[in-house]
Amino acid sequence: MLRIDAHHHVWDLDRRPQQWLGETRMAPIHRSFTLDDLAEPVAEAGIDRTVLVQVLADMDETAEFLALAAGSNLVAGVVGWVDLTADGIRDTLAALRAGPGGERLVGLRHLVQAEADPAWLNRAEVRRGLRAVGHAGLCYDLLTLAHQLPSAIDTVRALPEVTFVLDHLSKPLIATGELEPWATRLRELAAEPNVYCKLSGMVTEADWRSWTVPGLRPYAETALEAFGAGRVMFGSDWPVCLLAGSYAKVVAAAEELTSGLTRPEQDQVFGGTAVRAYQLDLP
């Protein structure tokens, strides 16, 4: 089984500034990151392929990521961005798929976590866009905060024909050790068969300097028990993860958190689930 990192980013600050990196606490990653920077860490961790995920609400970035994937032996798929609420979204998706690297487009994502309306996903124009994503045979990545899970649950139930992937476990408050109501809501979401979950982003929701694998375990175990290994996939969230630990440390933490699974189950988390959810075309 190929080992897949189902969630990472790149960015070039000379080409596209990232305002969110302006905070003082973001200084360690306030520089450009390329696929060349990722090559050595993934090789050392035994990762074979990756999924590159959008950073900005920018169609040009998505087109660039697709072209980048087309020239890469590492990136198996791209989760991009389009305006879900725009008219003509189906034509927009078709144009992306017809462009350079368009065959690598496997999903879409919006920064729902930044929306002030906790029910943003419930809006009629958003649901219309999500239906178009599903009609195109693409996944939709849910980037939500824990308090936005109720609207995510409603949306997943309302659109059973769309495949959803929950990023970063919906960002539970790991740093403060809170489990509820996040855990109950996560289980409710997992009861819907059209949604997957990424075992990702945990180290940056924990205390960046003092996190431990035992501190992450209740959150990882909740997700694994709720979804099952067949609907959970590993993601590094590199280079954001570097705020709290190296790529190798994040991979090692995920391996330790899944060490109680059977070998076939581990293969699902570190590859098989991503292949199925994103319909990755791998040799």
C-alpha positions as CSV (number, residue, x, y, z in Angstrom):
1,M,0.0,0.0,0.0
2,L,1.3,3.4,-1.0
3,R,1.6,5.8,2.0
4,I,-0.2,9.1,1.4
5,D,-0.2,12.4,3.2
6,A,-3.7,13.6,2.4
7,H,-3.3,17.2,3.5
8,H,-0.4,19.7,3.0
9,H,0.1,23.1,1.5
10,V,2.7,25.2,-0.3
11,W,3.0,29.0,-0.8
12,D,5.2,31.5,-2.5
13,L,5.2,34.8,-0.7
14,D,6.8,36.6,-3.6
15,R,4.0,35.6,-5.9
16,R,1.0,35.6,-3.5
17,P,1.2,37.3,-0.1
18,Q,-0.4,35.5,2.9
19,Q,-1.9,38.0,5.2
20,W,-2.7,35.4,7.8
21,L,1.0,34.8,8.3
22,G,1.5,38.4,9.6
23,E,0.8,37.5,13.2
24,T,3.9,37.4,15.4
25,R,3.2,33.8,16.4
26,M,3.3,32.8,12.7
27,A,6.9,34.0,12.3
28,P,8.4,30.5,12.1
29,I,6.5,29.8,8.9
30,H,6.4,33.3,7.5
31,R,8.4,32.3,4.4
32,S,7.8,30.5,1.1
33,F,7.4,26.8,1.1
34,T,7.8,24.7,-2.1
35,L,7.4,21.0,-3.1
36,D,11.2,20.9,-3.1
37,D,11.2,21.8,0.6
38,L,8.8,18.9,1.2
39,A,10.7,16.3,-0.8
40,E,13.2,15.3,1.8
41,P,10.8,15.1,4.8
42,V,8.3,12.9,3.0
43,A,11.0,10.6,1.7
44,E,12.4,10.2,5.2
45,A,9.0,9.5,6.6
46,G,8.2,6.9,3.9
47,I,5.4,8.9,2.3
48,D,4.9,8.1,-1.4
49,R,2.2,10.6,-2.6
50,T,0.3,13.6,-1.3
51,V,-2.8,15.7,-1.6
52,L,-2.1,19.5,-2.0
53,V,-4.8,21.6,-0.4
54,Q,-5.7,25.2,-1.1
55,V,-4.6,28.0,1.2
56,L,-6.4,31.1,-0.2
57,A,-9.8,31.8,-1.6
58,D,-8.2,32.4,-5.0
59,M,-8.9,30.7,-8.3
60,D,-5.5,31.6,-9.7
61,E,-3.9,29.7,-6.8
62,T,-6.0,26.6,-7.6
63,A,-4.9,26.8,-11.3
64,E,-1.3,27.1,-10.2
65,F,-1.6,24.2,-7.8
66,L,-3.0,22.0,-10.6
67,A,-0.2,22.9,-13.0
68,L,2.3,22.2,-10.1
69,A,0.7,18.8,-9.6
70,A,0.9,18.0,-13.3
71,G,4.7,18.4,-13.2
72,S,5.1,16.5,-9.9
73,N,5.6,12.8,-9.1
74,L,4.6,13.5,-5.5
75,V,1.2,15.3,-5.7
76,A,-1.5,12.8,-6.6
77,G,-4.4,15.2,-6.1
78,V,-5.4,18.9,-5.5
79,V,-8.1,20.2,-3.3
80,G,-8.7,23.7,-4.7
81,W,-11.1,26.6,-4.3
82,V,-13.9,28.1,-6.3
83,D,-16.7,30.5,-5.2
84,L,-19.5,28.1,-4.2
85,T,-22.0,30.8,-4.4
86,A,-21.3,32.1,-7.9
87,D,-23.5,31.4,-10.9
88,G,-21.9,29.2,-13.5
89,I,-19.9,27.1,-11.0
90,R,-20.3,24.0,-13.2
91,D,-18.6,25.8,-16.1
92,T,-15.9,27.0,-13.7
93,L,-15.2,23.5,-12.6
94,A,-15.2,22.2,-16.1
95,A,-12.7,24.9,-17.1
96,L,-10.4,24.0,-14.3
97,R,-10.5,20.3,-15.3
98,A,-9.8,21.2,-18.9
99,G,-6.7,23.3,-17.9
100,P,-3.1,22.1,-17.1
101,G,-3.2,19.5,-14.4
102,G,-7.0,19.5,-14.4
103,E,-7.1,15.7,-14.0
104,R,-5.5,16.2,-10.6
105,L,-8.5,18.1,-9.2
106,V,-10.0,15.9,-6.6
107,G,-11.9,18.2,-4.3
108,L,-12.8,21.8,-3.3
109,R,-12.6,23.7,0.0
110,H,-13.7,27.0,1.4
111,L,-12.4,28.6,4.6
112,V,-15.6,28.1,6.5
113,Q,-13.8,28.5,9.8
114,A,-13.4,32.2,8.9
115,E,-17.1,32.8,8.2
116,A,-18.8,34.7,11.0
117,D,-22.1,33.0,10.4
118,P,-22.0,29.6,12.1
119,A,-24.6,28.3,9.7
120,W,-22.9,29.5,6.6
121,L,-23.0,26.0,5.1
122,N,-26.8,26.0,5.4
123,R,-27.3,28.9,3.0
124,A,-29.2,28.0,-0.1
125,E,-26.6,29.4,-2.5
126,V,-23.9,27.4,-0.7
127,R,-25.9,24.2,-0.9
128,R,-26.4,24.9,-4.6
129,G,-22.6,25.1,-5.1
130,L,-22.0,22.0,-3.1
131,R,-24.4,20.1,-5.3
132,A,-22.4,21.2,-8.3
133,V,-19.3,19.9,-6.6
134,G,-20.9,16.5,-6.1
135,H,-22.3,16.5,-9.6
136,A,-18.7,17.0,-10.9
137,G,-17.6,13.9,-9.0
138,L,-15.5,15.9,-6.6
139,C,-15.2,15.8,-2.8
140,Y,-15.8,18.8,-0.6
141,D,-13.4,19.4,2.3
142,L,-15.1,20.8,5.4
143,L,-12.8,23.2,7.2
144,T,-14.9,24.0,10.2
145,L,-14.4,24.9,13.9
146,A,-15.9,22.7,16.6
147,H,-18.8,25.1,17.1
148,Q,-19.7,24.9,13.4
149,L,-20.2,21.1,13.5
150,P,-24.0,21.4,13.8
151,S,-24.3,23.1,10.4
152,A,-21.8,20.6,8.9
153,I,-24.0,17.8,10.2
154,D,-27.1,19.4,8.6
155,T,-25.3,19.8,5.3
156,V,-23.9,16.3,5.1
157,R,-27.4,14.9,5.8
158,A,-29.0,17.2,3.3
159,L,-26.6,16.3,0.5
160,P,-26.1,12.5,0.6
161,E,-25.0,12.5,-3.0
162,V,-21.9,14.6,-2.1
163,T,-18.7,13.1,-0.5
164,F,-17.4,15.3,2.3
165,V,-14.0,15.2,4.1
166,L,-13.7,16.7,7.5
167,D,-10.4,18.5,7.9
168,H,-8.5,18.5,11.2
169,L,-11.3,16.8,13.2
170,S,-13.1,20.2,13.1
171,K,-10.4,21.7,15.3
172,P,-11.3,20.5,18.8
173,L,-9.9,22.5,21.8
174,I,-7.0,20.2,22.5
175,A,-4.9,22.8,24.2
176,T,-7.5,23.1,27.0
177,G,-8.4,19.4,27.1
178,E,-12.1,19.9,26.2
179,L,-13.9,16.9,24.6
180,E,-17.5,17.9,24.8
181,P,-19.6,18.9,23.0
182,W,-17.1,18.3,20.2
183,A,-17.0,14.5,20.7
184,T,-20.8,14.0,20.7
185,R,-21.1,16.2,17.6
186,L,-18.3,14.4,15.8
187,R,-20.0,11.0,16.4
188,E,-23.2,12.5,15.0
189,L,-21.4,13.6,11.9
190,A,-19.7,10.2,11.5
191,A,-23.1,8.5,11.5
192,E,-23.6,9.8,8.0
193,P,-21.9,7.5,5.5
194,N,-20.9,10.2,3.0
195,V,-18.3,11.8,5.2
196,Y,-14.6,11.0,5.9
197,C,-12.3,12.5,8.5
198,K,-8.6,13.6,8.4
199,L,-6.4,12.7,11.3
200,S,-4.6,16.0,10.8
201,G,-4.0,19.4,12.4
202,M,-4.0,18.1,16.0
203,V,-0.6,19.4,17.0
204,T,-1.4,23.0,16.2
205,E,-4.7,22.8,18.2
206,A,-2.7,21.5,21.2
207,D,-0.1,23.6,23.0
208,W,2.6,24.1,20.4
209,R,5.5,23.7,22.9
210,S,4.3,21.0,25.3
211,W,1.9,18.7,23.4
212,T,2.3,15.0,23.8
213,V,0.9,11.9,22.1
214,P,-1.1,10.9,25.2
215,G,-2.7,14.4,25.1
216,L,-3.8,13.9,21.5
217,R,-5.0,10.3,22.0
218,P,-8.6,11.0,23.3
219,Y,-9.2,13.1,20.1
220,A,-7.7,10.6,17.7
221,E,-9.4,7.7,19.4
222,T,-12.8,9.5,19.3
223,A,-12.4,10.0,15.5
224,L,-11.2,6.5,14.9
225,E,-14.0,4.9,16.9
226,A,-16.6,7.2,15.3
227,F,-15.6,6.8,11.7
228,G,-13.6,3.6,11.6
229,A,-10.2,3.3,10.0
230,G,-11.8,2.9,6.6
231,R,-13.0,6.6,6.7
232,V,-10.0,8.2,8.4
233,M,-6.9,9.4,6.5
234,F,-3.6,10.9,7.7
235,G,-2.7,14.4,6.9
236,S,0.4,16.3,8.0
237,D,-0.9,19.9,7.5
238,W,2.7,20.8,6.5
239,P,4.0,23.5,6.7
240,V,1.5,24.8,9.3
241,C,2.5,21.8,11.5
242,L,6.0,23.2,11.8
243,L,4.7,25.6,14.4
244,A,4.4,22.7,16.8
245,G,6.8,20.0,15.4
246,S,8.8,18.7,12.5
247,Y,7.2,16.7,9.7
248,A,8.9,13.6,11.1
249,K,7.4,14.2,14.5
250,V,3.9,14.6,13.2
251,V,4.1,11.4,11.2
252,A,5.5,9.6,14.2
253,A,2.7,10.9,16.4
254,A,0.1,9.6,13.9
255,E,1.8,6.2,13.7
256,E,1.8,6.0,17.5
257,L,-1.8,7.0,17.7
258,T,-2.8,4.3,15.2
259,S,-0.5,1.6,16.6
260,G,-3.4,-0.2,18.2
261,L,-5.0,-0.8,14.8
262,T,-4.5,-3.9,12.8
263,R,-2.0,-3.6,9.9
264,P,-4.8,-3.5,7.3
265,E,-6.5,-0.7,9.3
266,Q,-3.2,1.2,9.4
267,D,-2.9,0.8,5.7
268,Q,-6.3,2.5,5.3
269,V,-5.4,5.5,7.5
270,F,-2.1,6.0,5.7
271,G,-3.3,5.4,2.2
272,G,-6.4,3.4,1.3
273,T,-8.9,5.9,2.7
274,A,-7.5,8.8,0.8
275,V,-7.4,6.8,-2.5
276,R,-11.1,5.9,-2.1
277,A,-12.4,9.3,-0.9
278,Y,-10.5,11.4,-3.4
279,Q,-10.6,8.7,-6.2
280,L,-6.9,9.1,-6.6
281,D,-5.5,7.8,-9.9
282,L,-2.4,6.0,-8.7
283,P,-0.2,3.5,-10.5
